[in-house]
Amino acid sequence: MAISLECENCGKKYRFLDEKRGKKMRCNACKHIQVIKNSKNIPPDEEWALNDLELDQFESETLPSPNPRTSPRKKSKKSKNTTWSTSDLIVRVLGAVVILAGIVNVMIVNQSTRSAHESERFTAMSYYAGFPMIIAALFGTVMIAYGEHPNRLERKTNRISGIKFLIAGVITTLLSIGLMYGVVQSGIKPGEYPIPFLKILFLPLLAGLGLTLGGALGAILGRDPREMSLPRRYR
């Protein structure tokens, strides 16, 4: 004997074997939970079109047990593969070498300027040691953190884009340096004009240096320079 049942929430119709009476079921349409019993609104002898798949699904469905011992265990997510390839490992090692080279350069400049005047020593340490060390630390850190792009096709495309960025950055940097040199050689004094030419020319110089660094990293790592401003994604 079958039990005719209608969902109390959405009205979807089901039919169960009589042995399921008193158990709980979950509606496939609205997820409403109710006890399996004859519906008061539907005649028990009414025939409904119900496929076997739906009947089997709801005959066997009951509420999950609150006991954690009998509840099914969640499958643990497998950790994503983060194995480094040979070329990727080489790029990361080169990043460490770049940082080490910056540190060695600082030590050499410091040793060679010990006998110089204090102002000259400060200038030398700033331009010949400090600035290269910042560049080396930036380069090396990004190379170690990101490594080479894992996808060969995307790596090739990004390297072409990186070379374009690099060329644009070098041209912009050289033009800025040339303009600054021309202003200095022209003998213009900063107080003669209300606009500080040298300070304004520092903006395209910084932009050129940024393009150069980003393009160089893109050409080495095979990554889009914009991607390297985002958190690393392990694929």
MDAnalysis code that builds the backbone (N, CA, C; Angstrom):
import MDAnalysis as mda
import numpy as np

u = mda.Universe.empty(705, n_residues=235, atom_resindex=np.repeat(np.arange(235), 3), trajectory=True)
u.add_TopologyAttr("name", ["N", "CA", "C"] * 235)
u.add_TopologyAttr("resid", np.arange(1, 236))
u.add_TopologyAttr("resname", ["MET", "ALA", "ILE", "SER", "LEU", "GLU", "CYS", "GLU", "ASN", "CYS", "GLY", "LYS", "LYS", "TYR", "ARG", "PHE", "LEU", "ASP", "GLU", "LYS", "ARG", "GLY", "LYS", "LYS", "MET", "ARG", "CYS", "ASN", "ALA", "CYS", "LYS", "HIS", "ILE", "GLN", "VAL", "ILE", "LYS", "ASN", "SER", "LYS", "ASN", "ILE", "PRO", "PRO", "ASP", "GLU", "GLU", "TRP", "ALA", "LEU", "ASN", "ASP", "LEU", "GLU", "LEU", "ASP", "GLN", "PHE", "GLU", "SER", "GLU", "THR", "LEU", "PRO", "SER", "PRO", "ASN", "PRO", "ARG", "THR", "SER", "PRO", "ARG", "LYS", "LYS", "SER", "LYS", "LYS", "SER", "LYS", "ASN", "THR", "THR", "TRP", "SER", "THR", "SER", "ASP", "LEU", "ILE", "VAL", "ARG", "VAL", "LEU", "GLY", "ALA", "VAL", "VAL", "ILE", "LEU", "ALA", "GLY", "ILE", "VAL", "ASN", "VAL", "MET", "ILE", "VAL", "ASN", "GLN", "SER", "THR", "ARG", "SER", "ALA", "HIS", "GLU", "SER", "GLU", "ARG", "PHE", "THR", "ALA", "MET", "SER", "TYR", "TYR", "ALA", "GLY", "PHE", "PRO", "MET", "ILE", "ILE", "ALA", "ALA", "LEU", "PHE", "GLY", "THR", "VAL", "MET", "ILE", "ALA", "TYR", "GLY", "GLU", "HIS", "PRO", "ASN", "ARG", "LEU", "GLU", "ARG", "LYS", "THR", "ASN", "ARG", "ILE", "SER", "GLY", "ILE", "LYS", "PHE", "LEU", "ILE", "ALA", "GLY", "VAL", "ILE", "THR", "THR", "LEU", "LEU", "SER", "ILE", "GLY", "LEU", "MET", "TYR", "GLY", "VAL", "VAL", "GLN", "SER", "GLY", "ILE", "LYS", "PRO", "GLY", "GLU", "TYR", "PRO", "ILE", "PRO", "PHE", "LEU", "LYS", "ILE", "LEU", "PHE", "LEU", "PRO", "LEU", "LEU", "ALA", "GLY", "LEU", "GLY", "LEU", "THR", "LEU", "GLY", "GLY", "ALA", "LEU", "GLY", "ALA", "ILE", "LEU", "GLY", "ARG", "ASP", "PRO", "ARG", "GLU", "MET", "SER", "LEU", "PRO", "ARG", "ARG", "TYR", "ARG"])
u.atoms.positions = np.array([
    [0.853, -1.193, 0.000],
    [0.000, 0.000, 0.000],
    [0.887, 1.240, 0.000],
    [0.516, 2.238, -0.785],
    [1.316, 3.453, -0.916],
    [0.687, 4.600, -0.139],
    [1.538, 5.511, 0.313],
    [1.091, 6.700, 1.034],
    [1.137, 7.881, 0.080],
    [0.004, 8.545, -0.111],
    [-0.053, 9.737, -0.948],
    [0.291, 10.947, -0.084],
    [1.228, 11.758, -0.553],
    [1.719, 12.866, 0.267],
    [1.923, 14.103, -0.593],
    [1.561, 15.239, -0.010],
    [1.776, 16.529, -0.665],
    [2.613, 17.396, 0.262],
    [3.623, 18.077, -0.295],
    [4.483, 18.943, 0.517],
    [3.648, 20.059, 1.132],
    [3.797, 20.240, 2.431],
    [3.028, 21.257, 3.143],
    [3.431, 22.676, 2.751],
    [4.610, 22.821, 2.170],
    [5.113, 24.164, 1.865],
    [4.851, 24.576, 0.414],
    [5.198, 23.691, -0.542],
    [5.088, 24.070, -1.954],
    [4.036, 23.277, -2.714],
    [3.510, 22.204, -2.133],
    [2.458, 21.440, -2.787],
    [2.943, 20.357, -3.720],
    [4.239, 20.089, -3.791],
    [4.745, 19.028, -4.655],
    [4.253, 17.676, -4.135],
    [3.867, 16.785, -5.056],
    [3.251, 15.517, -4.683],
    [4.271, 14.387, -4.715],
    [4.141, 13.472, -3.724],
    [5.013, 12.304, -3.628],
    [4.176, 11.084, -3.255],
    [4.783, 9.923, -3.397],
    [4.148, 8.682, -2.965],
    [5.222, 7.782, -2.368],
    [4.960, 7.228, -1.189],
    [5.914, 6.397, -0.475],
    [5.266, 5.059, -0.127],
    [6.111, 4.083, 0.131],
    [5.614, 2.807, 0.635],
    [5.092, 2.990, 2.053],
    [4.159, 2.150, 2.440],
    [3.514, 2.287, 3.743],
    [4.507, 2.123, 4.891],
    [5.584, 1.392, 4.665],
    [6.558, 1.162, 5.735],
    [7.351, 2.421, 6.080],
    [7.254, 3.454, 5.233],
    [7.943, 4.716, 5.506],
    [7.105, 5.658, 6.366],
    [5.917, 5.237, 6.746],
    [5.031, 6.089, 7.534],
    [5.700, 6.455, 8.869],
    [5.615, 7.728, 9.229],
    [6.184, 8.204, 10.484],
    [7.609, 8.725, 10.363],
    [8.265, 8.412, 9.263],
    [9.615, 8.929, 9.067],
    [9.556, 10.333, 8.465],
    [10.682, 10.994, 8.471],
    [10.746, 12.355, 7.942],
    [11.344, 12.356, 6.545],
    [10.880, 13.290, 5.727],
    [11.387, 13.433, 4.367],
    [11.667, 14.911, 4.097],
    [12.507, 15.144, 3.109],
    [12.846, 16.504, 2.685],
    [12.375, 16.701, 1.257],
    [11.604, 17.764, 1.030],
    [11.052, 18.027, -0.294],
    [12.178, 18.351, -1.270],
    [12.104, 17.777, -2.444],
    [13.131, 17.995, -3.460],
    [13.056, 19.393, -4.056],
    [11.898, 20.036, -3.967],
    [11.719, 21.346, -4.592],
    [12.068, 22.489, -3.652],
    [11.509, 22.464, -2.428],
    [11.690, 23.595, -1.510],
    [12.502, 23.249, -0.273],
    [12.937, 21.977, -0.147],
    [13.749, 21.508, 0.980],
    [12.999, 21.531, 2.312],
    [11.672, 21.598, 2.260],
    [10.874, 21.568, 3.488],
    [10.891, 20.154, 4.072],
    [10.960, 20.058, 5.391],
    [11.020, 18.762, 6.070],
    [9.692, 18.512, 6.784],
    [9.140, 17.325, 6.603],
    [7.885, 16.975, 7.251],
    [7.808, 15.468, 7.459],
    [6.842, 15.063, 8.264],
    [6.647, 13.647, 8.572],
    [5.848, 12.998, 7.451],
    [6.213, 11.772, 7.086],
    [5.511, 11.048, 6.025],
    [4.204, 10.485, 6.582],
    [3.090, 10.994, 6.068],
    [1.761, 10.513, 6.435],
    [0.808, 10.885, 5.310],
    [-0.382, 10.298, 5.319],
    [-1.350, 10.603, 4.273],
    [-1.733, 12.074, 4.316],
    [-1.759, 12.718, 3.158],
    [-2.141, 14.114, 3.091],
    [-3.649, 14.239, 3.246],
    [-4.071, 15.264, 3.999],
    [-5.502, 15.470, 4.217],
    [-6.172, 16.080, 2.991],
    [-5.400, 16.755, 2.163],
    [-5.978, 17.451, 1.021],
    [-6.047, 16.587, -0.230],
    [-5.375, 15.433, -0.224],
    [-5.313, 14.599, -1.415],
    [-5.968, 13.258, -1.118],
    [-6.882, 12.809, -1.961],
    [-7.472, 11.474, -1.759],
    [-6.387, 10.414, -1.816],
    [-6.393, 9.439, -0.883],
    [-5.326, 8.431, -0.845],
    [-5.302, 7.517, -2.047],
    [-6.429, 7.393, -2.774],
    [-6.449, 6.483, -3.908],
    [-6.148, 7.181, -5.230],
    [-5.758, 8.485, -5.187],
    [-5.488, 9.208, -6.429],
    [-4.154, 8.754, -7.012],
    [-4.105, 8.547, -8.319],
    [-2.884, 8.106, -8.987],
    [-2.109, 9.336, -9.463],
    [-0.840, 9.367, -9.130],
    [0.025, 10.469, -9.571],
    [1.128, 9.924, -10.467],
    [1.524, 10.742, -11.416],
    [2.650, 10.366, -12.278],
    [3.941, 10.660, -11.527],
    [4.663, 9.618, -11.201],
    [5.883, 9.780, -10.420],
    [6.929, 8.818, -10.969],
    [8.062, 9.343, -11.431],
    [9.063, 8.453, -12.004],
    [9.787, 7.683, -10.909],
    [10.418, 6.590, -11.309],
    [11.057, 5.702, -10.336],
    [12.237, 6.358, -9.633],
    [12.970, 7.224, -10.356],
    [14.133, 7.862, -9.752],
    [13.728, 8.733, -8.574],
    [12.655, 9.513, -8.757],
    [12.195, 10.386, -7.686],
    [11.649, 9.569, -6.519],
    [10.950, 8.489, -6.824],
    [10.392, 7.644, -5.778],
    [11.501, 7.001, -4.953],
    [12.512, 6.462, -5.632],
    [13.615, 5.832, -4.917],
    [14.377, 6.840, -4.068],
    [14.522, 8.042, -4.591],
    [15.294, 9.054, -3.868],
    [14.626, 9.429, -2.553],
    [13.317, 9.625, -2.584],
    [12.644, 10.104, -1.388],
    [12.209, 8.982, -0.459],
    [12.160, 7.766, -0.952],
    [11.879, 6.664, -0.045],
    [13.043, 6.433, 0.908],
    [14.251, 6.678, 0.435],
    [15.426, 6.384, 1.245],
    [15.968, 7.600, 1.978],
    [15.375, 8.764, 1.753],
    [15.938, 9.977, 2.355],
    [15.351, 10.212, 3.735],
    [16.211, 10.377, 4.728],
    [15.812, 10.702, 6.090],
    [16.687, 11.827, 6.595],
    [16.320, 12.398, 7.721],
    [17.108, 13.481, 8.292],
    [18.459, 12.967, 8.766],
    [19.522, 13.784, 8.644],
    [20.828, 13.346, 9.137],
    [20.819, 13.201, 10.650],
    [21.543, 12.220, 11.126],
    [21.593, 11.956, 12.557],
    [22.401, 13.031, 13.265],
    [21.916, 13.518, 14.437],
    [22.684, 14.531, 15.166],
    [23.927, 13.962, 15.823],
    [24.016, 12.628, 15.880],
    [25.172, 12.007, 16.512],
    [26.383, 12.136, 15.599],
    [27.466, 12.796, 16.025],
    [28.620, 12.973, 15.141],
    [29.294, 11.666, 14.772],
    [29.084, 10.615, 15.576],
    [29.729, 9.344, 15.262],
    [29.117, 8.691, 14.036],
    [27.784, 8.912, 13.861],
    [27.104, 8.289, 12.730],
    [26.993, 9.212, 11.529],
    [27.301, 10.516, 11.703],
    [27.205, 11.447, 10.585],
    [28.369, 11.227, 9.634],
    [28.115, 11.377, 8.332],
    [29.197, 11.146, 7.361],
    [30.298, 12.174, 7.508],
    [31.516, 11.730, 7.373],
    [32.655, 12.622, 7.492],
    [32.862, 13.408, 6.207],
    [33.251, 14.655, 6.385],
    [33.534, 15.483, 5.225],
    [34.880, 15.088, 4.636],
    [34.900, 15.047, 3.329],
    [36.145, 14.702, 2.662],
    [37.123, 15.861, 2.775],
    [38.299, 15.547, 3.193],
    [39.319, 16.581, 3.329],
    [39.788, 17.016, 1.955],
    [39.931, 18.332, 1.799],
    [40.387, 18.866, 0.526],
    [41.874, 18.584, 0.352],
    [42.199, 18.059, -0.791],
    [43.597, 17.783, -1.062],
    [44.332, 19.084, -1.350],
    [45.500, 19.185, -0.801],
    [46.297, 20.386, -1.028],
    [46.702, 20.461, -2.487],
    [46.669, 21.675, -3.012],
    [47.021, 21.871, -4.409],
    [48.517, 21.641, -4.618],
    [48.822, 21.182, -5.800],
    [50.206, 20.872, -6.112],
    [51.000, 22.159, -6.294],
    [51.997, 22.348, -5.458],
    [52.828, 23.541, -5.534],
    [54.275, 23.176, -5.849],
    [54.489, 22.039, -6.517],
    [55.835, 21.602, -6.856],
    [56.454, 22.567, -7.857],
    [57.676, 22.962, -7.595],
    [58.363, 23.892, -8.475],
    [59.065, 23.124, -9.585],
    [58.978, 23.672, -10.801],
    [59.713, 23.094, -11.913],
    [61.173, 23.533, -11.834],
    [61.995, 22.962, -12.707],
    [63.421, 23.292, -12.696],
    [63.651, 24.760, -13.046],
    [62.961, 25.236, -14.102],
    [63.127, 26.635, -14.503],
    [62.599, 27.585, -13.437],
    [61.508, 27.196, -12.777],
    [60.957, 28.032, -11.714],
    [61.927, 28.109, -10.537],
    [62.550, 26.991, -10.211],
    [63.526, 26.971, -9.122],
    [64.738, 27.832, -9.466],
    [65.153, 27.795, -10.735],
    [66.292, 28.619, -11.164],
    [65.973, 30.101, -10.998],
    [64.742, 30.495, -11.361],
    [64.338, 31.898, -11.230],
    [64.373, 32.327, -9.765],
    [63.908, 31.478, -8.874],
    [63.901, 31.823, -7.447],
    [65.323, 31.911, -6.886],
    [66.184, 31.009, -7.328],
    [67.581, 31.068, -6.887],
    [68.249, 32.346, -7.396],
    [67.953, 32.722, -8.642],
    [68.500, 33.965, -9.183],
    [68.014, 35.175, -8.383],
    [66.765, 35.111, -7.901],
    [66.266, 36.192, -7.058],
    [67.082, 36.337, -5.787],
    [67.424, 35.202, -5.170],
    [68.270, 35.248, -3.973],
    [69.663, 35.777, -4.303],
    [70.186, 35.416, -5.481],
    [71.506, 35.900, -5.899],
    [71.483, 37.412, -6.109],
    [70.386, 37.932, -6.673],
    [70.269, 39.380, -6.892],
    [70.302, 40.124, -5.559],
    [69.569, 39.623, -4.568],
    [69.584, 40.264, -3.247],
    [70.981, 40.199, -2.636],
    [71.629, 39.058, -2.763],
    [72.987, 38.914, -2.229],
    [73.956, 39.867, -2.924],
    [73.788, 40.053, -4.251],
    [74.651, 40.980, -4.986],
    [74.458, 42.411, -4.496],
    [73.208, 42.784, -4.175],
    [72.965, 44.119, -3.638],
    [73.647, 44.329, -2.301],
    [73.629, 43.304, -1.451],
    [74.289, 43.405, -0.144],
    [75.806, 43.526, -0.313],
    [76.374, 42.735, -1.217],
    [77.821, 42.802, -1.473],
    [78.208, 44.172, -2.013],
    [77.364, 44.746, -2.884],
    [77.649, 46.076, -3.429],
    [77.674, 47.130, -2.322],
    [76.741, 47.031, -1.377],
    [76.736, 47.977, -0.250],
    [78.021, 47.852, 0.561],
    [78.475, 46.635, 0.793],
    [79.702, 46.424, 1.558],
    [80.916, 46.987, 0.831],
    [80.953, 46.814, -0.500],
    [82.095, 47.319, -1.278],
    [82.127, 48.841, -1.264],
    [80.963, 49.476, -1.494],
    [80.912, 50.944, -1.494],
    [81.260, 51.489, -0.115],
    [80.772, 50.844, 0.908],
    [81.072, 51.287, 2.274],
    [82.569, 51.188, 2.573],
    [83.198, 50.124, 2.109],
    [84.626, 49.937, 2.353],
    [85.467, 50.939, 1.567],
    [85.052, 51.240, 0.333],
    [85.851, 52.120, -0.527],
    [85.681, 53.594, -0.196],
    [84.657, 53.964, 0.563],
    [84.421, 55.383, 0.877],
    [84.708, 55.719, 2.333],
    [85.411, 54.870, 3.024],
    [85.706, 55.142, 4.433],
    [86.602, 56.359, 4.613],
    [87.533, 56.550, 3.700],
    [88.468, 57.672, 3.818],
    [87.937, 58.954, 3.197],
    [86.763, 58.931, 2.579],
    [86.216, 60.117, 1.918],
    [85.585, 61.053, 2.941],
    [85.311, 62.278, 2.487],
    [84.648, 63.262, 3.343],
    [83.235, 62.788, 3.665],
    [82.712, 63.279, 4.772],
    [81.406, 62.794, 5.233],
    [80.303, 63.057, 4.216],
    [80.300, 64.244, 3.607],
    [79.266, 64.564, 2.619],
    [79.423, 63.708, 1.364],
    [80.673, 63.512, 0.922],
    [80.911, 62.677, -0.250],
    [80.553, 61.216, 0.041],
    [80.857, 60.795, 1.252],
    [80.528, 59.418, 1.637],
    [79.016, 59.198, 1.651],
    [78.279, 60.189, 2.166],
    [76.823, 60.086, 2.204],
    [76.245, 60.020, 0.787],
    [76.782, 60.871, -0.116],
    [76.306, 60.868, -1.503],
    [76.602, 59.538, -2.181],
    [77.815, 59.030, -1.972],
    [78.194, 57.760, -2.596],
    [77.343, 56.606, -2.067],
    [77.119, 56.592, -0.754],
    [76.312, 55.519, -0.174],
    [74.861, 55.597, -0.642],
    [74.378, 56.807, -0.887],
    [72.988, 56.964, -1.321],
    [72.804, 56.525, -2.767],
    [73.680, 57.013, -3.663],
    [73.495, 56.770, -5.092],
    [74.068, 55.431, -5.547],
    [75.211, 55.045, -4.984],
    [75.897, 53.850, -5.476],
    [75.641, 52.608, -4.631],
    [75.067, 52.792, -3.452],
    [74.798, 51.640, -2.589],
    [73.317, 51.528, -2.233],
    [72.729, 52.618, -1.745],
    [71.339, 52.568, -1.290],
    [70.347, 52.312, -2.408],
    [70.425, 53.112, -3.474],
    [69.476, 52.961, -4.580],
    [69.603, 51.596, -5.260],
    [70.823, 51.142, -5.609],
    [70.925, 49.784, -6.187],
    [70.433, 48.692, -5.241],
    [70.621, 48.893, -3.928],
    [70.162, 47.884, -2.975],
    [68.640, 47.798, -2.961],
    [67.976, 48.940, -3.076],
    [66.506, 48.940, -3.120],
    [66.016, 48.188, -4.356],
    [66.647, 48.474, -5.505],
    [66.261, 47.794, -6.746],
    [66.516, 46.292, -6.637],
    [67.685, 45.921, -6.104],
    [68.019, 44.499, -5.977],
    [67.061, 43.788, -5.026],
    [66.717, 44.448, -3.916],
    [65.791, 43.836, -2.958],
    [64.409, 43.651, -3.580],
    [63.957, 44.661, -4.346],
    [62.655, 44.563, -5.006],
    [62.649, 43.435, -6.035],
    [63.667, 43.430, -6.884],
    [63.770, 42.394, -7.911],
    [63.819, 41.006, -7.287],
    [64.736, 40.840, -6.351],
    [64.925, 39.519, -5.762],
    [63.706, 39.017, -5.019],
    [63.056, 39.906, -4.273],
    [61.879, 39.494, -3.503],
    [60.747, 39.040, -4.416],
    [60.502, 39.796, -5.487],
    [59.431, 39.423, -6.422],
    [59.764, 38.106, -7.122],
    [61.020, 37.926, -7.508],
    [61.413, 36.686, -8.182],
    [61.249, 35.480, -7.264],
    [61.597, 35.651, -5.988],
    [61.461, 34.539, -5.046],
    [59.989, 34.271, -4.734],
    [59.201, 35.333, -4.568],
    [57.806, 35.174, -4.143],
    [56.920, 34.612, -5.251],
    [57.102, 35.076, -6.484],
    [56.199, 34.689, -7.567],
    [56.745, 33.547, -8.412],
    [58.035, 33.569, -8.680],
    [58.590, 32.520, -9.526],
    [58.111, 32.632, -10.962],
    [58.412, 31.628, -11.738],
    [58.053, 31.629, -13.152],
    [56.594, 31.222, -13.330],
    [55.944, 31.789, -14.342],
    [54.549, 31.454, -14.620],
    [54.453, 29.982, -15.015],
    [53.493, 29.224, -14.432],
    [53.439, 27.783, -14.700],
    [52.943, 27.416, -16.093],
    [52.167, 28.308, -16.723],
    [51.605, 28.000, -18.035],
    [52.554, 28.474, -19.129],
    [52.961, 27.565, -20.003],
    [53.964, 27.906, -21.011],
    [53.451, 28.925, -22.018],
    [52.203, 28.764, -22.480],
    [51.664, 29.682, -23.482],
    [51.490, 31.085, -22.900],
    [50.911, 31.166, -21.693],
    [50.748, 32.472, -21.057],
    [52.101, 33.091, -20.728],
    [53.062, 32.249, -20.372],
    [54.398, 32.753, -20.057],
    [55.027, 33.414, -21.276],
    [54.852, 32.799, -22.440],
    [55.412, 33.361, -23.670],
    [54.747, 34.689, -24.010],
    [53.418, 34.735, -23.902],
    [52.689, 35.975, -24.204],
    [53.073, 37.090, -23.241],
    [53.165, 36.758, -21.955],
    [53.506, 37.772, -20.954],
    [54.936, 38.269, -21.115],
    [55.826, 37.414, -21.569],
    [57.206, 37.853, -21.773],
    [57.299, 38.852, -22.920],
    [56.505, 38.636, -23.951],
    [56.477, 39.610, -25.047],
    [55.957, 40.953, -24.541],
    [54.894, 40.917, -23.727],
    [54.370, 42.158, -23.140],
    [55.396, 42.796, -22.212],
    [56.118, 41.967, -21.448],
    [57.139, 42.495, -20.552],
    [58.256, 43.194, -21.304],
    [58.649, 42.636, -22.442],
    [59.693, 43.272, -23.253],
    [59.210, 44.624, -23.777],
    [57.933, 44.706, -24.157],
    [57.381, 45.986, -24.617],
    [57.390, 47.020, -23.488],
    [56.980, 46.589, -22.288],
    [57.031, 47.487, -21.131],
    [58.463, 47.932, -20.863],
    [59.396, 47.004, -20.982],
    [60.799, 47.306, -20.719],
    [61.330, 48.345, -21.701],
    [61.024, 48.176, -22.980],
    [61.483, 49.135, -23.993],
    [60.879, 50.514, -23.744],
    [59.568, 50.544, -23.449],
    [58.918, 51.834, -23.180],
    [59.516, 52.496, -21.943],
    [59.820, 51.705, -20.915],
    [60.404, 52.260, -19.702],
    [61.798, 52.815, -19.927],
    [62.615, 52.097, -20.694],
    [63.978, 52.574, -20.976],
    [63.940, 53.875, -21.771],
    [63.056, 53.942, -22.765],
    [62.957, 55.168, -23.574],
    [62.504, 56.344, -22.707],
    [61.487, 56.118, -21.869],
    [60.992, 57.189, -20.997],
    [62.066, 57.645, -20.013],
    [62.808, 56.700, -19.459],
    [63.866, 57.043, -18.503],
    [64.972, 57.852, -19.171],
    [65.396, 57.421, -20.353],
    [66.470, 58.130, -21.054],
    [66.033, 59.540, -21.455],
    [64.796, 59.678, -21.912],
    [64.300, 61.011, -22.269],
    [64.257, 61.924, -21.047],
    [63.823, 61.394, -19.918],
    [63.761, 62.203, -18.698],
    [65.152, 62.634, -18.254],
    [66.097, 61.703, -18.295],
    [67.468, 62.045, -17.908],
    [68.053, 63.076, -18.878],
    [67.763, 62.909, -20.173],
    [68.254, 63.872, -21.158],
    [67.695, 65.266, -20.937],
    [66.404, 65.350, -20.633],
    [65.803, 66.660, -20.373],
    [66.376, 67.289, -19.104],
    [66.563, 66.480, -18.074],
    [67.145, 67.009, -16.837],
    [68.574, 67.496, -17.073],
    [69.329, 66.751, -17.851],
    [70.705, 67.158, -18.156],
    [70.707, 68.455, -18.966],
    [69.757, 68.570, -19.916],
    [69.685, 69.792, -20.712],
    [69.340, 71.006, -19.873],
    [68.427, 70.835, -18.903],
    [68.055, 71.953, -18.033],
    [69.243, 72.384, -17.185],
    [69.983, 71.400, -16.667],
    [71.142, 71.730, -15.830],
    [72.225, 72.426, -16.648],
    [72.473, 71.948, -17.865],
    [73.520, 72.531, -18.701],
    [73.141, 73.900, -19.256],
    [71.852, 74.201, -19.299],
    [71.429, 75.496, -19.836],
    [71.716, 76.644, -18.883],
    [72.019, 76.332, -17.644],
    [72.347, 77.373, -16.676],
    [71.139, 78.025, -16.049],
    [69.951, 77.451, -16.227],
    [68.749, 78.029, -15.622],
    [68.792, 77.817, -14.116],
    [68.587, 78.875, -13.386],
    [68.572, 78.787, -11.936],
    [67.158, 78.501, -11.454],
    [67.024, 77.723, -10.412],
    [65.675, 77.369, -9.932],
    [64.828, 78.570, -9.561],
    [65.446, 79.669, -9.099],
    [64.667, 80.822, -8.668],
    [64.203, 81.718, -9.790],
    [64.680, 81.496, -11.009],
    [64.317, 82.375, -12.113],
    [62.926, 82.101, -12.656],
    [62.412, 80.904, -12.447],
    [61.100, 80.542, -12.968],
    [60.244, 79.995, -11.825],
    [58.931, 80.266, -11.879],
    [58.071, 79.772, -10.789],
    [57.903, 78.252, -10.804],
    [58.163, 77.612, -11.949],
    [57.971, 76.161, -12.057],
    [59.307, 75.461, -11.838],
    [59.401, 74.599, -10.850],
    [60.659, 73.864, -10.624],
    [60.828, 72.762, -11.669],
    [61.608, 73.039, -12.719],
    [61.727, 72.110, -13.840],
    [62.238, 70.746, -13.401],
    [63.270, 70.752, -12.576],
    [63.888, 69.481, -12.205],
    [62.926, 68.587, -11.429],
    [62.121, 69.195, -10.549],
    [61.175, 68.399, -9.772],
    [60.088, 67.815, -10.663],
    [59.657, 68.587, -11.664],
    [58.626, 68.082, -12.577],
    [59.176, 66.934, -13.417],
    [60.439, 67.041, -13.823],
    [61.032, 65.996, -14.650],
    [61.281, 64.712, -13.874],
    [61.204, 64.776, -12.556],
    [61.349, 63.557, -11.769],
    [60.145, 62.630, -11.946],
    [58.984, 63.189, -12.272],
    [57.784, 62.363, -12.437],
    [57.910, 61.396, -13.618],
    [58.253, 61.885, -14.841],
    [58.452, 60.910, -15.930],
    [59.636, 59.986, -15.684],
    [60.629, 60.461, -14.918],
    [61.759, 59.589, -14.593],
    [61.303, 58.416, -13.728],
    [60.493, 58.706, -12.716],
    [59.972, 57.634, -11.865],
    [59.052, 56.700, -12.647],
    [58.238, 57.287, -13.544],
    [57.360, 56.451, -14.372],
    [58.180, 55.538, -15.276],
    [59.251, 56.090, -15.852],
    [60.111, 55.272, -16.703],
    [60.792, 54.156, -15.933],
    [61.248, 54.462, -14.717],
    [61.874, 53.426, -13.894],
    [60.864, 52.338, -13.518],
    [59.628, 52.754, -13.223],
    [58.599, 51.768, -12.894],
    [58.288, 50.849, -14.062],
    [58.168, 51.434, -15.265],
    [57.928, 50.612, -16.454],
    [59.104, 49.675, -16.722],
    [60.308, 50.188, -16.507],
    [61.497, 49.361, -16.746],
    [61.547, 48.172, -15.794],
    [61.307, 48.440, -14.510],
    [61.344, 47.355, -13.526],
    [60.231, 46.338, -13.774],
    [59.011, 46.843, -14.008],
    [57.897, 45.929, -14.267],
    [58.098, 45.119, -15.532],
    [58.601, 45.775, -16.589],
    [58.855, 45.058, -17.832],
    [59.945, 44.016, -17.692],
    [61.003, 44.359, -16.944],
    [62.087, 43.396, -16.740],
    [61.602, 42.177, -15.963],
    [60.804, 42.409, -14.925],
    [60.266, 41.284, -14.153],
    [59.311, 40.443, -14.998],
    [58.492, 41.113, -15.827],
    [57.586, 40.370, -16.695],
    [58.336, 39.529, -17.713],
    [59.445, 40.079, -18.246],
    [60.232, 39.331, -19.222],
    [60.954, 38.150, -18.579],
    [61.353, 38.297, -17.317],
    [62.071, 37.214, -16.638],
    [61.113, 36.138, -16.142],
    [60.025, 36.559, -15.495],
    [59.111, 35.609, -14.862],
    [58.039, 35.082, -15.807],
    [57.801, 35.789, -16.907],
    [56.718, 35.380, -17.794],
    [55.354, 35.664, -17.210],
    [55.271, 36.668, -16.347],
    [54.005, 37.051, -15.722],
    [53.621, 38.463, -16.137],
    [52.319, 38.716, -16.152],
    [51.824, 40.053, -16.421],
    [52.226, 40.954, -15.255],
    [52.842, 42.119, -15.504],
    [53.224, 43.008, -14.396],
    [52.057, 43.377, -13.495],
    [50.843, 43.462, -14.055],
    [49.677, 43.772, -13.224],
    [49.318, 42.604, -12.319],
    [49.624, 41.390, -12.741],
    [49.333, 40.214, -11.924],
    [50.206, 40.175, -10.682],
    [51.413, 40.742, -10.770],
    [52.345, 40.679, -9.653],
    [51.989, 41.645, -8.541],
    [50.954, 42.469, -8.746],
    [50.483, 43.333, -7.668],
    [49.396, 42.654, -6.852],
    [48.967, 41.453, -7.272],
    [47.927, 40.699, -6.580],
    [48.554, 39.590, -5.755],
    [47.798, 39.033, -4.793],
    [48.333, 37.905, -4.031],
    [48.640, 36.728, -4.938],
    [49.646, 35.970, -4.573],
    [50.068, 34.833, -5.386],
    [48.990, 33.762, -5.405],
    [48.741, 33.199, -6.600],
    [47.774, 32.113, -6.744],
    [48.519, 30.833, -7.080],
    [48.352, 29.849, -6.251],
    [48.974, 28.559, -6.525],
    [48.060, 27.776, -7.455],
    [48.606, 27.322, -8.534],
    [47.806, 26.585, -9.513],
    [48.188, 25.123, -9.516],
])
